[in-house]
């Protein structure tokens, strides 16, 4: 971009995708002052999200989904007026820690990064407590735009997922590294919103698991992550196993009450996936019986 003046010293463009995120967005944007460019890609929020973004100096871009592929993340990579070669995807309920910003600044100061993308750990803040143990998420959030693309997953039949890609990583033309510092995943909405969102994710995962689409999607992952995901989804008594791993093996009990509830919520999510899969099979049998009759 000609005439572009960087906001900060980290030469990366941050992408924050929003839809009615007024509760979470101020804390998210407050942590992005060191980045050269910040986009808030907003889906016509009605709670003042866009005004908050502008007040924090972010560039607001309106997004209207046309009901087809690509969805929002890939659309951002294809269409935003980037000034930087590197893009960092940050959810509106995520906060870049001081330590992560410092690690990113050092990464770029050392010269061109050696990998095409970097995994970043997300540490949950749950019921007001930053969890130190239990389940964490790790996502490929920092990517070289020229080397990254989100797979075109044919999931348009899963209406609950609407405009944003599901829980899968972009593919890279090159290797992936890992950063040691983390982001905080601090959803400030009522806990009911967390459960409703994960009910949608469960329906999506169930639909793609039933016909093999999720396994085909995993094929793009490095072999270690691919087989870890497949093993995780096929664990016997998966909800109980997930609770045991999170609360006992990964020391979730040290996070006291919030750790117990978070481990239980993860187990409930696995139960939801199994229940949705059973419901899909039941509906398929009913449909097949109707056609035969």
C-alpha positions in Angstrom: 0.0 0.0 0.0 1.5 3.3 -1.1 1.8 5.9 1.6 1.1 3.3 4.4 2.3 4.3 7.9 2.7 1.3 10.2 0.9 1.6 13.6 3.6 -0.4 15.4 6.9 -2.2 15.1 5.7 -5.8 14.3 5.4 -6.1 10.5 2.2 -8.2 10.4 -1.4 -7.4 9.5 -3.8 -8.6 12.2 -7.3 -9.9 11.1 -10.1 -9.8 13.7 -13.3 -11.2 12.4 -16.4 -9.9 14.1 -20.2 -10.1 14.4 -21.7 -8.5 17.5 -18.5 -8.6 19.5 -18.8 -5.4 21.5 -18.2 -7.1 24.8 -14.9 -8.7 23.8 -13.4 -6.4 21.2 -12.0 -3.6 23.4 -9.6 -6.0 25.3 -8.6 -7.6 22.0 -7.8 -4.4 20.2 -6.0 -2.9 23.3 -3.4 -5.6 23.0 -2.6 -5.0 19.3 -0.8 -1.6 19.5 2.6 -3.1 18.3 1.2 -4.4 15.0 1.7 -2.5 11.8 -1.9 -3.0 10.6 -5.2 -4.1 12.2 -8.3 -5.1 10.3 -11.7 -5.7 11.8 -13.7 -7.5 9.3 -17.3 -7.1 10.4 -20.4 -8.9 9.4 -22.8 -5.9 9.9 -22.9 -6.0 13.7 -25.7 -4.3 15.4 -24.1 -3.7 18.8 -21.6 -1.0 17.9 -18.7 -3.3 17.2 -17.6 -1.3 14.1 -17.6 2.0 16.1 -15.5 0.4 18.8 -13.0 -0.8 16.2 -12.7 2.6 14.6 -12.2 4.2 18.0 -9.2 1.9 18.6 -7.8 2.9 15.2 -8.5 -0.4 13.4 -9.5 -0.4 9.7 -13.0 -1.7 9.4 -14.0 -3.8 6.4 -17.6 -4.9 5.9 -18.2 -8.5 5.0 -21.3 -9.9 3.4 -21.3 -13.7 2.9 -22.8 -14.8 -0.4 -23.6 -18.3 0.8 -20.8 -19.9 -1.2 -17.1 -20.7 -0.9 -14.7 -19.2 0.0 -15.9 -18.3 3.5 -14.7 -15.5 5.7 -11.1 -16.4 6.5 -10.1 -17.2 2.9 -12.0 -14.1 1.7 -9.8 -12.0 4.0 -6.6 -13.4 2.6 -7.9 -12.8 -1.0 -9.4 -9.4 -0.6 -8.0 -7.2 2.2 -5.7 -4.3 1.3 -2.7 -5.8 3.1 0.4 -3.7 3.7 2.3 -6.7 5.2 3.3 -10.1 3.9 2.4 -11.8 7.1 -1.1 -12.1 8.6 -2.1 -12.9 12.2 -5.7 -14.2 12.7 -6.9 -13.2 16.2 -10.5 -13.9 17.3 -12.4 -11.1 19.0 -12.3 -13.0 22.3 -8.5 -13.5 22.1 -5.8 -11.3 23.6 -2.2 -11.2 22.4 -0.1 -11.3 25.5 2.8 -9.0 26.1 5.1 -12.0 25.9 3.7 -13.1 22.5 4.0 -9.6 21.1 7.7 -9.5 22.2 8.3 -13.0 20.7 6.8 -11.9 17.4 8.8 -8.6 17.3 12.0 -10.7 17.9 11.0 -13.2 15.2 10.7 -10.5 12.5 13.7 -8.5 13.8 15.9 -11.5 13.2 15.2 -11.5 9.4 12.7 -13.3 7.2 11.0 -16.0 9.4 12.2 -19.5 8.4 8.7 -21.1 8.3 5.6 -20.3 6.2 3.4 -20.2 9.3 3.4 -20.6 13.1 1.2 -22.3 15.6 0.2 -20.3 18.6 -1.2 -21.7 21.9 -4.5 -20.3 23.1 -4.9 -20.5 26.9 -8.5 -20.2 28.1 -9.8 -17.8 30.6 -12.8 -19.6 32.1 -15.2 -18.2 34.7 -12.7 -15.4 35.3 -9.7 -17.6 35.9 -6.8 -18.1 33.5 -6.4 -21.8 33.3 -2.8 -23.1 33.6 -3.7 -26.7 33.0 -6.1 -29.0 31.2 -7.0 -28.6 27.5 -5.5 -25.9 25.4 -5.9 -25.2 21.8 -3.1 -24.7 19.3 -3.9 -23.0 15.9 -1.9 -21.9 12.9 -2.7 -18.3 13.4 0.4 -16.5 11.9 0.9 -17.2 8.2 2.8 -15.9 5.3 -0.1 -14.8 3.0 1.6 -16.0 -0.2 2.1 -19.5 1.3 -1.3 -20.1 3.1 -4.7 -21.1 2.0 -7.8 -22.4 3.8 -9.1 -25.7 2.2 -12.3 -25.4 0.3 -14.3 -27.7 2.6 -17.7 -28.5 1.1 -19.7 -28.0 4.3 -22.4 -25.7 3.0 -25.0 -28.3 3.9 -24.2 -27.7 7.6 -26.3 -24.6 8.0 -25.3 -23.9 11.6 -21.7 -23.0 10.6 -22.7 -20.2 8.2 -20.0 -17.7 7.1 -16.8 -18.8 8.9 -14.6 -21.8 8.2 -14.9 -24.6 10.8 -12.2 -25.8 13.1 -9.5 -26.6 10.6 -6.1 -25.2 9.8 -4.9 -23.4 6.6 -2.6 -25.4 4.4 0.9 -24.1 3.9 3.3 -24.1 1.0 6.2 -24.7 3.4 6.9 -25.7 6.9 5.2 -24.7 10.1 6.9 -23.6 13.3 5.7 -23.0 16.9 5.8 -20.0 19.1 6.3 -20.4 22.8 4.3 -17.5 24.1 0.5 -17.7 24.1 -2.7 -15.9 23.5 -5.5 -15.7 26.1 -8.9 -16.9 25.0 -11.0 -14.6 27.1 -14.7 -14.8 26.1 -16.5 -12.1 28.1 -19.9 -13.1 27.0 -22.2 -15.1 29.4 -21.3 -18.8 29.6 -24.5 -19.7 27.8 -23.0 -18.2 24.6 -20.1 -20.6 25.0 -22.4 -23.6 25.1 -24.5 -22.4 22.2 -21.4 -21.8 20.0 -20.0 -25.3 20.8 -23.4 -26.9 20.1 -22.9 -25.5 16.5 -19.4 -26.8 16.4 -20.6 -30.2 17.5 -23.2 -30.4 14.7 -20.5 -29.4 12.2 -18.0 -32.0 13.5 -20.7 -34.7 13.5 -21.8 -34.0 9.9 -18.2 -34.1 8.6 -17.3 -37.1 10.7 -20.2 -39.2 9.4 -19.3 -39.2 5.7 -15.5 -39.0 6.0 -15.1 -35.3 5.2 -13.2 -34.7 8.4 -10.7 -37.5 7.7 -10.1 -36.1 4.3 -9.6 -32.6 5.8 -7.1 -34.1 8.2 -5.0 -35.4 5.3 -3.6 -31.9 4.8 -2.2 -31.9 8.4 1.3 -33.0 9.3 1.2 -36.7 10.1 1.6 -36.3 13.8 -1.3 -33.9 14.1 -3.4 -36.0 11.6 -3.1 -39.2 13.6 -3.5 -37.5 17.0 -6.8 -36.0 15.8 -8.0 -39.2 14.4 -7.1 -41.1 17.6 -8.8 -38.4 19.7 -12.1 -38.7 17.7 -12.1 -42.5 18.0 -11.4 -42.8 21.7 -13.7 -45.3 23.4 -16.0 -43.5 25.8 -14.6 -40.3 24.4 -16.4 -37.9 26.8 -15.1 -39.7 29.9 -11.6 -40.1 28.4 -11.5 -36.3 27.6 -12.5 -35.4 31.1 -9.9 -37.8 32.6 -7.1 -36.4 30.4 -8.0 -32.8 31.0 -8.7 -33.0 34.7 -6.3 -35.7 35.9 -3.5 -36.3 33.4 -3.2 -32.6 32.5 -3.7 -31.5 36.1 -6.9 -29.5 35.5 -7.8 -30.1 39.1 -5.1 -27.5 40.0 -7.3 -24.9 38.5 -9.9 -25.7 41.1 -13.6 -25.0 40.3 -13.1 -23.4 36.9 -10.8 -26.3 35.9 -13.4 -28.8 36.8 -16.2 -27.0 34.9 -14.0 -26.5 31.9 -13.0 -30.2 31.8 -16.7 -31.1 32.2 -17.7 -28.7 29.4 -15.1 -30.3 27.0 -16.5 -33.7 27.9 -20.1 -32.5 27.2 -18.9 -31.2 23.8 -17.7 -34.7 22.9 -21.0 -36.1 24.1 -22.8 -33.6 21.9 -20.8 -34.7 18.8 -21.7 -38.4 19.5 -25.4 -37.5 20.0 -25.5 -35.4 16.8 -23.9 -38.3 14.9 -26.6 -40.7 16.2 -29.3 -38.3 15.2 -27.8 -37.9 11.7 -27.9 -41.7 11.3 -31.4 -41.9 12.5 -32.6 -39.2 10.0 -30.7 -41.0 7.2 -32.4 -44.3 8.0 -35.8 -42.5 8.0 -35.1 -40.9 4.7 -34.0 -44.2 3.2 -37.1 -45.9 4.5 -39.3 -43.2 3.0 -37.7 -43.6 -0.4 -38.0 -47.4 -0.3 -41.7 -47.1 0.5 
